[in-house]
């Protein structure tokens, strides 16, 4: 749930309704698979690292 909120917030900065609709559809299709990956400590650690990088890049406006 938090992961989806995190990404939706980032996507919302585009102010593109068509893109947000597409992403909503794609998210609905891939979310079950993301839940499978989150049960692996390796993928969970990698995901957390990547999310921290996204926050850093956003803060630096990259």
PQR file with spaces between the fields and no chain letter, atoms N, CA, C, O and H, PARSE charges and radii, in Angstrom:
ATOM       1  N    UNK     1       0.830   -1.200    0.000 -0.4000 1.5000
ATOM       2  CA   UNK     1       0.000    0.000    0.000 -0.0000 2.0000
ATOM       3  C    UNK     1       0.870    1.259    0.000  0.5500 1.7000
ATOM       4  O    UNK     1       0.637    2.175   -0.788 -0.5500 1.4000
ATOM       5  N    UNK     2       1.866    1.304    0.876 -0.4000 1.5000
ATOM       6  CA   UNK     2       2.734    2.484    0.922 -0.0000 2.0000
ATOM       7  C    UNK     2       3.533    2.634   -0.369  0.5500 1.7000
ATOM       8  O    UNK     2       3.778    3.746   -0.836 -0.5500 1.4000
ATOM       9  H    UNK     2       2.055    0.560    1.517  0.4000 1.0000
ATOM      10  N    UNK     3       3.935    1.503   -0.937 -0.4000 1.5000
ATOM      11  CA   UNK     3       4.694    1.544   -2.185 -0.0000 2.0000
ATOM      12  C    UNK     3       3.860    2.193   -3.295  0.5500 1.7000
ATOM      13  O    UNK     3       4.352    3.039   -4.043 -0.5500 1.4000
ATOM      14  H    UNK     3       3.737    0.599   -0.557  0.4000 1.0000
ATOM      15  N    UNK     4       2.625    1.793   -3.387 -0.4000 1.5000
ATOM      16  CA   UNK     4       1.735    2.356   -4.413 -0.0000 2.0000
ATOM      17  C    UNK     4       1.518    3.850   -4.168  0.5500 1.7000
ATOM      18  O    UNK     4       1.528    4.636   -5.115 -0.5500 1.4000
ATOM      19  H    UNK     4       2.226    1.106   -2.780  0.4000 1.0000
ATOM      20  N    UNK     5       1.323    4.248   -2.925 -0.4000 1.5000
ATOM      21  CA   UNK     5       1.144    5.663   -2.594 -0.0000 2.0000
ATOM      22  C    UNK     5       2.396    6.457   -2.950  0.5500 1.7000
ATOM      23  O    UNK     5       2.306    7.567   -3.476 -0.5500 1.4000
ATOM      24  H    UNK     5       1.315    3.610   -2.155  0.4000 1.0000
ATOM      25  N    UNK     6       3.554    5.890   -2.665 -0.4000 1.5000
ATOM      26  CA   UNK     6       4.829    6.538   -2.968 -0.0000 2.0000
ATOM      27  C    UNK     6       4.934    6.817   -4.468  0.5500 1.7000
ATOM      28  O    UNK     6       5.227    7.939   -4.882 -0.5500 1.4000
ATOM      29  H    UNK     6       3.627    4.989   -2.239  0.4000 1.0000
ATOM      30  N    UNK     7       4.693    5.792   -5.266 -0.4000 1.5000
ATOM      31  CA   UNK     7       4.824    5.944   -6.722 -0.0000 2.0000
ATOM      32  C    UNK     7       3.729    6.833   -7.300  0.5500 1.7000
ATOM      33  O    UNK     7       3.988    7.628   -8.203 -0.5500 1.4000
ATOM      34  H    UNK     7       4.455    4.880   -4.930  0.4000 1.0000
ATOM      35  N    UNK     8       2.529    6.706   -6.796 -0.4000 1.5000
ATOM      36  CA   UNK     8       1.432    7.542   -7.287 -0.0000 2.0000
ATOM      37  C    UNK     8       1.732    9.015   -7.037  0.5500 1.7000
ATOM      38  O    UNK     8       1.432    9.862   -7.878 -0.5500 1.4000
ATOM      39  H    UNK     8       2.319    6.060   -6.062  0.4000 1.0000
ATOM      40  N    UNK     9       2.315    9.320   -5.897 -0.4000 1.5000
ATOM      41  CA   UNK     9       2.680   10.705   -5.591 -0.0000 2.0000
ATOM      42  C    UNK     9       3.695   11.223   -6.601  0.5500 1.7000
ATOM      43  O    UNK     9       3.556   12.335   -7.109 -0.5500 1.4000
ATOM      44  H    UNK     9       2.558    8.631   -5.214  0.4000 1.0000
ATOM      45  N    UNK    10       4.710   10.427   -6.891 -0.4000 1.5000
ATOM      46  CA   UNK    10       5.718   10.837   -7.869 -0.0000 2.0000
ATOM      47  C    UNK    10       5.073   11.034   -9.242  0.5500 1.7000
ATOM      48  O    UNK    10       5.332   12.035   -9.911 -0.5500 1.4000
ATOM      49  H    UNK    10       4.823    9.523   -6.478  0.4000 1.0000
ATOM      50  N    UNK    11       4.241   10.089   -9.659 -0.4000 1.5000
ATOM      51  CA   UNK    11       3.587   10.194  -10.962 -0.0000 2.0000
ATOM      52  C    UNK    11       2.691   11.421  -11.048  0.5500 1.7000
ATOM      53  O    UNK    11       2.561   12.026  -12.112 -0.5500 1.4000
ATOM      54  H    UNK    11       4.031    9.276   -9.116  0.4000 1.0000
ATOM      55  N    UNK    12       2.077   11.788   -9.935 -0.4000 1.5000
ATOM      56  CA   UNK    12       1.132   12.909   -9.943 -0.0000 2.0000
ATOM      57  C    UNK    12       1.793   14.228  -10.323  0.5500 1.7000
ATOM      58  O    UNK    12       1.121   15.144  -10.797 -0.5500 1.4000
ATOM      59  H    UNK    12       2.182   11.296   -9.071  0.4000 1.0000
ATOM      60  N    UNK    13       3.101   14.332  -10.120 -0.4000 1.5000
ATOM      61  CA   UNK    13       3.801   15.565  -10.468 -0.0000 2.0000
ATOM      62  C    UNK    13       3.844   15.807  -11.978  0.5500 1.7000
ATOM      63  O    UNK    13       4.161   16.911  -12.421 -0.5500 1.4000
ATOM      64  H    UNK    13       3.647   13.588   -9.735  0.4000 1.0000
ATOM      65  N    UNK    14       3.530   14.789  -12.757 -0.4000 1.5000
ATOM      66  CA   UNK    14       3.516   14.950  -14.216 -0.0000 2.0000
ATOM      67  C    UNK    14       2.311   15.776  -14.671  0.5500 1.7000
ATOM      68  O    UNK    14       2.348   16.405  -15.729 -0.5500 1.4000
ATOM      69  H    UNK    14       3.272   13.892  -12.397  0.4000 1.0000
ATOM      70  N    UNK    15       1.250   15.770  -13.873 -0.4000 1.5000
ATOM      71  CA   UNK    15       0.000   16.456  -14.220 -0.0000 2.0000
ATOM      72  C    UNK    15      -0.551   15.972  -15.558  0.5500 1.7000
ATOM      73  O    UNK    15      -1.194   16.730  -16.284 -0.5500 1.4000
ATOM      74  H    UNK    15       1.220   15.259  -13.014  0.4000 1.0000
ATOM      75  N    UNK    16      -0.296   14.714  -15.876 -0.4000 1.5000
ATOM      76  CA   UNK    16      -0.770   14.116  -17.120 -0.0000 2.0000
ATOM      77  C    UNK    16      -1.828   13.069  -16.791  0.5500 1.7000
ATOM      78  O    UNK    16      -1.506   11.963  -16.357 -0.5500 1.4000
ATOM      79  H    UNK    16       0.226   14.098  -15.286  0.4000 1.0000
ATOM      80  N    UNK    17      -3.065   13.421  -16.998 -0.4000 1.5000
ATOM      81  CA   UNK    17      -4.155   12.494  -16.699 -0.0000 2.0000
ATOM      82  C    UNK    17      -4.065   11.216  -17.536  0.5500 1.7000
ATOM      83  O    UNK    17      -4.267   10.132  -16.990 -0.5500 1.4000
ATOM      84  H    UNK    17      -3.327   14.320  -17.351  0.4000 1.0000
ATOM      85  N    UNK    18      -3.769   11.297  -18.848 -0.4000 1.5000
ATOM      86  CA   UNK    18      -3.646   10.050  -19.624 -0.0000 2.0000
ATOM      87  C    UNK    18      -2.542    9.130  -19.093  0.5500 1.7000
ATOM      88  O    UNK    18      -2.730    7.916  -19.008 -0.5500 1.4000
ATOM      89  H    UNK    18      -3.606   12.178  -19.292  0.4000 1.0000
ATOM      90  N    UNK    19      -1.404    9.706  -18.741 -0.4000 1.5000
ATOM      91  CA   UNK    19      -0.322    8.882  -18.219 -0.0000 2.0000
ATOM      92  C    UNK    19      -0.716    8.245  -16.895  0.5500 1.7000
ATOM      93  O    UNK    19      -0.418    7.075  -16.658 -0.5500 1.4000
ATOM      94  H    UNK    19      -1.251   10.692  -18.810  0.4000 1.0000
ATOM      95  N    UNK    20      -1.376    8.994  -16.039 -0.4000 1.5000
ATOM      96  CA   UNK    20      -1.792    8.454  -14.746 -0.0000 2.0000
ATOM      97  C    UNK    20      -2.797    7.314  -14.908  0.5500 1.7000
ATOM      98  O    UNK    20      -2.778    6.351  -14.142 -0.5500 1.4000
ATOM      99  H    UNK    20      -1.619    9.945  -16.232  0.4000 1.0000
ATOM     100  N    UNK    21      -3.665    7.426  -15.899 -0.4000 1.5000
ATOM     101  CA   UNK    21      -4.636    6.353  -16.171 -0.0000 2.0000
ATOM     102  C    UNK    21      -3.925    5.098  -16.662  0.5500 1.7000
ATOM     103  O    UNK    21      -4.268    3.990  -16.251 -0.5500 1.4000
ATOM     104  H    UNK    21      -3.680    8.209  -16.522  0.4000 1.0000
ATOM     105  N    UNK    22      -2.944    5.263  -17.534 -0.4000 1.5000
ATOM     106  CA   UNK    22      -2.175    4.121  -18.032 -0.0000 2.0000
ATOM     107  C    UNK    22      -1.424    3.462  -16.884  0.5500 1.7000
ATOM     108  O    UNK    22      -1.432    2.238  -16.749 -0.5500 1.4000
ATOM     109  H    UNK    22      -2.665    6.163  -17.868  0.4000 1.0000
ATOM     110  N    UNK    23      -0.779    4.270  -16.064 -0.4000 1.5000
ATOM     111  CA   UNK    23      -0.026    3.732  -14.940 -0.0000 2.0000
ATOM     112  C    UNK    23      -0.929    3.014  -13.949  0.5500 1.7000
ATOM     113  O    UNK    23      -0.534    2.005  -13.364 -0.5500 1.4000
ATOM     114  H    UNK    23      -0.772    5.264  -16.174  0.4000 1.0000
ATOM     115  N    UNK    24      -2.122    3.522  -13.761 -0.4000 1.5000
ATOM     116  CA   UNK    24      -3.079    2.873  -12.860 -0.0000 2.0000
ATOM     117  C    UNK    24      -3.418    1.477  -13.382  0.5500 1.7000
ATOM     118  O    UNK    24      -3.505    0.524  -12.608 -0.5500 1.4000
ATOM     119  H    UNK    24      -2.442    4.342  -14.236  0.4000 1.0000
ATOM     120  N    UNK    25      -3.608    1.363  -14.683 -0.4000 1.5000
ATOM     121  CA   UNK    25      -3.909    0.073  -15.295 -0.0000 2.0000
ATOM     122  C    UNK    25      -2.730   -0.880  -15.171  0.5500 1.7000
ATOM     123  O    UNK    25      -2.892   -2.038  -14.786 -0.5500 1.4000
ATOM     124  H    UNK    25      -3.537    2.138  -15.312  0.4000 1.0000
ATOM     125  N    UNK    26      -1.543   -0.383  -15.502 -0.4000 1.5000
ATOM     126  CA   UNK    26      -0.344   -1.218  -15.425 -0.0000 2.0000
ATOM     127  C    UNK    26      -0.105   -1.654  -13.980  0.5500 1.7000
ATOM     128  O    UNK    26       0.202   -2.817  -13.718 -0.5500 1.4000
ATOM     129  H    UNK    26      -1.412    0.558  -15.815  0.4000 1.0000
ATOM     130  N    UNK    27      -0.246   -0.726  -13.061 -0.4000 1.5000
ATOM     131  CA   UNK    27      -0.014   -1.041  -11.649 -0.0000 2.0000
ATOM     132  C    UNK    27      -0.933   -2.184  -11.207  0.5500 1.7000
ATOM     133  O    UNK    27      -0.502   -3.097  -10.502 -0.5500 1.4000
ATOM     134  H    UNK    27      -0.495    0.219  -13.274  0.4000 1.0000
ATOM     135  N    UNK    28      -2.182   -2.126  -11.620 -0.4000 1.5000
ATOM     136  CA   UNK    28      -3.125   -3.175  -11.253 -0.0000 2.0000
ATOM     137  C    UNK    28      -2.717   -4.550  -11.757  0.5500 1.7000
ATOM     138  O    UNK    28      -3.026   -5.568  -11.139 -0.5500 1.4000
ATOM     139  H    UNK    28      -2.531   -1.385  -12.193  0.4000 1.0000
ATOM     140  N    UNK    29      -2.022   -4.566  -12.879 -0.4000 1.5000
ATOM     141  CA   UNK    29      -1.594   -5.849  -13.447 -0.0000 2.0000
ATOM     142  C    UNK    29      -0.306   -6.379  -12.828  0.5500 1.7000
ATOM     143  O    UNK    29      -0.131   -7.593  -12.727 -0.5500 1.4000
ATOM     144  H    UNK    29      -1.771   -3.739  -13.381  0.4000 1.0000
ATOM     145  N    UNK    30       0.586   -5.508  -12.419 -0.4000 1.5000
ATOM     146  CA   UNK    30       1.882   -5.969  -11.912 -0.0000 2.0000
ATOM     147  C    UNK    30       1.939   -6.067  -10.389  0.5500 1.7000
ATOM     148  O    UNK    30       2.841   -6.705   -9.847 -0.5500 1.4000
ATOM     149  H    UNK    30       0.443   -4.521  -12.502  0.4000 1.0000
ATOM     150  N    UNK    31       1.004   -5.454   -9.706 -0.4000 1.5000
ATOM     151  CA   UNK    31       1.046   -5.437   -8.248 -0.0000 2.0000
ATOM     152  C    UNK    31       1.114   -6.829   -7.616  0.5500 1.7000
ATOM     153  O    UNK    31       1.877   -7.017   -6.669 -0.5500 1.4000
ATOM     154  H    UNK    31       0.271   -4.935  -10.146  0.4000 1.0000
ATOM     155  N    UNK    32       0.352   -7.806   -8.099 -0.4000 1.5000
ATOM     156  CA   UNK    32       0.464   -9.142   -7.491 -0.0000 2.0000
ATOM     157  C    UNK    32       1.883   -9.721   -7.589  0.5500 1.7000
ATOM     158  O    UNK    32       2.343  -10.404   -6.675 -0.5500 1.4000
ATOM     159  H    UNK    32      -0.268   -7.653   -8.868  0.4000 1.0000
ATOM     160  N    UNK    33       2.561   -9.445   -8.689 -0.4000 1.5000
ATOM     161  CA   UNK    33       3.922   -9.945   -8.867 -0.0000 2.0000
ATOM     162  C    UNK    33       4.906   -9.194   -7.966  0.5500 1.7000
ATOM     163  O    UNK    33       5.868   -9.778   -7.467 -0.5500 1.4000
ATOM     164  H    UNK    33       2.187   -8.890   -9.431  0.4000 1.0000
ATOM     165  N    UNK    34       4.663   -7.917   -7.765 -0.4000 1.5000
ATOM     166  CA   UNK    34       5.520   -7.150   -6.858 -0.0000 2.0000
ATOM     167  C    UNK    34       5.399   -7.693   -5.435  0.5500 1.7000
ATOM     168  O    UNK    34       6.372   -7.710   -4.681 -0.5500 1.4000
ATOM     169  H    UNK    34       3.881   -7.443   -8.171  0.4000 1.0000
ATOM     170  N    UNK    35       4.213   -8.128   -5.084 -0.4000 1.5000
ATOM     171  CA   UNK    35       4.016   -8.705   -3.746 -0.0000 2.0000
ATOM     172  C    UNK    35       4.812   -9.997   -3.584  0.5500 1.7000
ATOM     173  O    UNK    35       5.309  -10.284   -2.495 -0.5500 1.4000
ATOM     174  H    UNK    35       3.422   -8.114   -5.696  0.4000 1.0000
ATOM     175  N    UNK    36       4.938  -10.773   -4.651 -0.4000 1.5000
ATOM     176  CA   UNK    36       5.736  -11.998   -4.600 -0.0000 2.0000
ATOM     177  C    UNK    36       7.201  -11.650   -4.363  0.5500 1.7000
ATOM     178  O    UNK    36       7.864  -12.263   -3.525 -0.5500 1.4000
ATOM     179  H    UNK    36       4.535  -10.540   -5.536  0.4000 1.0000
ATOM     180  N    UNK    37       7.704  -10.662   -5.107 -0.4000 1.5000
ATOM     181  CA   UNK    37       9.102  -10.259   -4.944 -0.0000 2.0000
ATOM     182  C    UNK    37       9.377   -9.700   -3.551  0.5500 1.7000
ATOM     183  O    UNK    37      10.487   -9.841   -3.037 -0.5500 1.4000
ATOM     184  H    UNK    37       7.166  -10.165   -5.787  0.4000 1.0000
ATOM     185  N    UNK    38       8.396   -9.079   -2.948 -0.4000 1.5000
ATOM     186  CA   UNK    38       8.626   -8.462   -1.641 -0.0000 2.0000
ATOM     187  C    UNK    38       8.829   -9.491   -0.538  0.5500 1.7000
ATOM     188  O    UNK    38       9.247   -9.141    0.566 -0.5500 1.4000
ATOM     189  H    UNK    38       7.495   -8.965   -3.366  0.4000 1.0000
ATOM     190  N    UNK    39       8.537  -10.757   -0.826 -0.4000 1.5000
ATOM     191  CA   UNK    39       8.762  -11.800    0.177 -0.0000 2.0000
ATOM     192  C    UNK    39      10.219  -12.252    0.199  0.5500 1.7000
ATOM     193  O    UNK    39      10.631  -12.966    1.114 -0.5500 1.4000
ATOM     194  H    UNK    39       8.197  -11.041   -1.723  0.4000 1.0000
ATOM     195  N    UNK    40      10.998  -11.844   -0.793 -0.4000 1.5000
ATOM     196  CA   UNK    40      12.416  -12.188   -0.852 -0.0000 2.0000
ATOM     197  C    UNK    40      13.232  -11.083   -0.176  0.5500 1.7000
ATOM     198  O    UNK    40      13.093   -9.908   -0.515 -0.5500 1.4000
ATOM     199  H    UNK    40      10.663  -11.264   -1.536  0.4000 1.0000
ATOM     200  N    UNK    41      14.074  -11.461    0.768 -0.4000 1.5000
ATOM     201  CA   UNK    41      14.873  -10.441    1.466 -0.0000 2.0000
ATOM     202  C    UNK    41      15.814   -9.721    0.512  0.5500 1.7000
ATOM     203  O    UNK    41      16.087   -8.535    0.700 -0.5500 1.4000
ATOM     204  H    UNK    41      14.188  -12.415    1.043  0.4000 1.0000
ATOM     205  N    UNK    42      16.317  -10.414   -0.513 -0.4000 1.5000
ATOM     206  CA   UNK    42      17.200   -9.770   -1.485 -0.0000 2.0000
ATOM     207  C    UNK    42      16.455   -8.690   -2.248  0.5500 1.7000
ATOM     208  O    UNK    42      16.927   -7.557   -2.338 -0.5500 1.4000
ATOM     209  H    UNK    42      16.095  -11.377   -0.666  0.4000 1.0000
ATOM     210  N    UNK    43      15.292   -9.028   -2.798 -0.4000 1.5000
ATOM     211  CA   UNK    43      14.535   -8.057   -3.584 -0.0000 2.0000
ATOM     212  C    UNK    43      13.976   -6.937   -2.716  0.5500 1.7000
ATOM     213  O    UNK    43      13.874   -5.796   -3.166 -0.5500 1.4000
ATOM     214  H    UNK    43      14.908   -9.949   -2.724  0.4000 1.0000
ATOM     215  N    UNK    44      13.618   -7.249   -1.493 -0.4000 1.5000
ATOM     216  CA   UNK    44      13.125   -6.214   -0.585 -0.0000 2.0000
ATOM     217  C    UNK    44      14.231   -5.211   -0.286  0.5500 1.7000
ATOM     218  O    UNK    44      13.993   -4.003   -0.284 -0.5500 1.4000
ATOM     219  H    UNK    44      13.700   -8.176   -1.128  0.4000 1.0000
ATOM     220  N    UNK    45      15.438   -5.708   -0.034 -0.4000 1.5000
ATOM     221  CA   UNK    45      16.582   -4.831    0.221 -0.0000 2.0000
ATOM     222  C    UNK    45      16.903   -3.983   -1.009  0.5500 1.7000
ATOM     223  O    UNK    45      17.155   -2.784   -0.894 -0.5500 1.4000
ATOM     224  H    UNK    45      15.631   -6.689   -0.036  0.4000 1.0000
ATOM     225  N    UNK    46      16.894   -4.604   -2.174 -0.4000 1.5000
ATOM     226  CA   UNK    46      17.154   -3.884   -3.418 -0.0000 2.0000
ATOM     227  C    UNK    46      16.088   -2.818   -3.654  0.5500 1.7000
ATOM     228  O    UNK    46      16.411   -1.694   -4.038 -0.5500 1.4000
ATOM     229  H    UNK    46      16.690   -5.579   -2.267  0.4000 1.0000
ATOM     230  N    UNK    47      14.849   -3.157   -3.431 -0.4000 1.5000
ATOM     231  CA   UNK    47      13.745   -2.222   -3.609 -0.0000 2.0000
ATOM     232  C    UNK    47      13.883   -1.019   -2.679  0.5500 1.7000
ATOM     233  O    UNK    47      13.671    0.120   -3.097 -0.5500 1.4000
ATOM     234  H    UNK    47      14.587   -4.070   -3.119  0.4000 1.0000
ATOM     235  N    UNK    48      14.233   -1.268   -1.437 -0.4000 1.5000
ATOM     236  CA   UNK    48      14.405   -0.167   -0.488 -0.0000 2.0000
ATOM     237  C    UNK    48      15.539    0.758   -0.929  0.5500 1.7000
ATOM     238  O    UNK    48      15.426    1.980   -0.838 -0.5500 1.4000
ATOM     239  H    UNK    48      14.405   -2.193   -1.098  0.4000 1.0000
ATOM     240  N    UNK    49      16.622    0.167   -1.404 -0.4000 1.5000
ATOM     241  CA   UNK    49      17.746    0.965   -1.899 -0.0000 2.0000
ATOM     242  C    UNK    49      17.306    1.848   -3.071  0.5500 1.7000
ATOM     243  O    UNK    49      17.630    3.034   -3.121 -0.5500 1.4000
ATOM     244  H    UNK    49      16.714   -0.826   -1.478  0.4000 1.0000
ATOM     245  N    UNK    50      16.570    1.257   -4.002 -0.4000 1.5000
ATOM     246  CA   UNK    50      16.105    2.006   -5.175 -0.0000 2.0000
ATOM     247  C    UNK    50      15.127    3.105   -4.787  0.5500 1.7000
ATOM     248  O    UNK    50      15.147    4.184   -5.380 -0.5500 1.4000
ATOM     249  H    UNK    50      16.307    0.293   -3.961  0.4000 1.0000
ATOM     250  N    UNK    51      14.273    2.850   -3.804 -0.4000 1.5000
ATOM     251  CA   UNK    51      13.335    3.873   -3.354 -0.0000 2.0000
ATOM     252  C    UNK    51      14.074    5.046   -2.700  0.5500 1.7000
ATOM     253  O    UNK    51      13.713    6.206   -2.898 -0.5500 1.4000
ATOM     254  H    UNK    51      14.256    1.974   -3.322  0.4000 1.0000
ATOM     255  N    UNK    52      15.087    4.737   -1.939 -0.4000 1.5000
ATOM     256  CA   UNK    52      15.897    5.806   -1.331 -0.0000 2.0000
ATOM     257  C    UNK    52      16.593    6.627   -2.408  0.5500 1.7000
ATOM     258  O    UNK    52      16.723    7.844   -2.277 -0.5500 1.4000
ATOM     259  H    UNK    52      15.381    3.794   -1.778  0.4000 1.0000
ATOM     260  N    UNK    53      17.039    5.970   -3.466 -0.4000 1.5000
ATOM     261  CA   UNK    53      17.656    6.691   -4.578 -0.0000 2.0000
ATOM     262  C    UNK    53      16.643    7.620   -5.250  0.5500 1.7000
ATOM     263  O    UNK    53      16.981    8.746   -5.614 -0.5500 1.4000
ATOM     264  H    UNK    53      16.934    4.982   -3.573  0.4000 1.0000
ATOM     265  N    UNK    54      15.415    7.155   -5.414 -0.4000 1.5000
ATOM     266  CA   UNK    54      14.371    7.994   -6.027 -0.0000 2.0000
ATOM     267  C    UNK    54      14.118    9.235   -5.178  0.5500 1.7000
ATOM     268  O    UNK    54      13.951   10.334   -5.707 -0.5500 1.4000
ATOM     269  H    UNK    54      15.141    6.240   -5.118  0.4000 1.0000
ATOM     270  N    UNK    55      14.091    9.057   -3.873 -0.4000 1.5000
ATOM     271  CA   UNK    55      13.888   10.202   -2.972 -0.0000 2.0000
ATOM     272  C    UNK    55      15.055   11.175   -3.105  0.5500 1.7000
ATOM     273  O    UNK    55      14.852   12.386   -3.186 -0.5500 1.4000
ATOM     274  H    UNK    55      14.226    8.164   -3.443  0.4000 1.0000
ATOM     275  N    UNK    56      16.278   10.642   -3.130 -0.4000 1.5000
ATOM     276  CA   UNK    56      17.454   11.507   -3.287 -0.0000 2.0000
ATOM     277  C    UNK    56      17.423   12.259   -4.608  0.5500 1.7000
ATOM     278  O    UNK    56      17.683   13.462   -4.649 -0.5500 1.4000
ATOM     279  H    UNK    56      16.443    9.658   -3.065  0.4000 1.0000
ATOM     280  N    UNK    57      17.105   11.552   -5.690 -0.4000 1.5000
ATOM     281  CA   UNK    57      17.047   12.204   -7.007 -0.0000 2.0000
ATOM     282  C    UNK    57      15.969   13.271   -7.053  0.5500 1.7000
ATOM     283  O    UNK    57      16.163   14.337   -7.637 -0.5500 1.4000
ATOM     284  H    UNK    57      16.893   10.575   -5.657  0.4000 1.0000
ATOM     285  N    UNK    58      14.828   12.978   -6.434 -0.4000 1.5000
ATOM     286  CA   UNK    58      13.739   13.943   -6.410 -0.0000 2.0000
ATOM     287  C    UNK    58      14.152   15.178   -5.619  0.5500 1.7000
ATOM     288  O    UNK    58      13.881   16.306   -6.032 -0.5500 1.4000
ATOM     289  H    UNK    58      14.671   12.112   -5.960  0.4000 1.0000
ATOM     290  N    UNK    59      14.800   14.965   -4.494 -0.4000 1.5000
ATOM     291  CA   UNK    59      15.253   16.091   -3.667 -0.0000 2.0000
ATOM     292  C    UNK    59      16.261   16.960   -4.412  0.5500 1.7000
ATOM     293  O    UNK    59      16.301   18.178   -4.237 -0.5500 1.4000
ATOM     294  H    UNK    59      15.020   14.048   -4.159  0.4000 1.0000
ATOM     295  N    UNK    60      17.072   16.315   -5.243 -0.4000 1.5000
ATOM     296  CA   UNK    60      18.066   17.045   -6.032 -0.0000 2.0000
ATOM     297  C    UNK    60      17.522   17.535   -7.376  0.5500 1.7000
ATOM     298  O    UNK    60      18.224   18.179   -8.156 -0.5500 1.4000
ATOM     299  H    UNK    60      17.040   15.326   -5.386  0.4000 1.0000
ATOM     300  N    UNK    61      16.244   17.210   -7.621 -0.4000 1.5000
ATOM     301  CA   UNK    61      15.547   17.568   -8.867 -0.0000 2.0000
ATOM     302  C    UNK    61      16.241   17.000  -10.097  0.5500 1.7000
ATOM     303  O    UNK    61      16.377   17.674  -11.118 -0.5500 1.4000
ATOM     304  H    UNK    61      15.674   16.687   -6.988  0.4000 1.0000
ATOM     305  N    UNK    62      16.681   15.738   -9.982 -0.4000 1.5000
ATOM     306  CA   UNK    62      17.292   15.032  -11.114 -0.0000 2.0000
ATOM     307  C    UNK    62      16.222   14.275  -11.853  0.5500 1.7000
ATOM     308  O    UNK    62      16.512   13.606  -12.845 -0.5500 1.4000
ATOM     309  H    UNK    62      16.571   15.190   -9.152  0.4000 1.0000
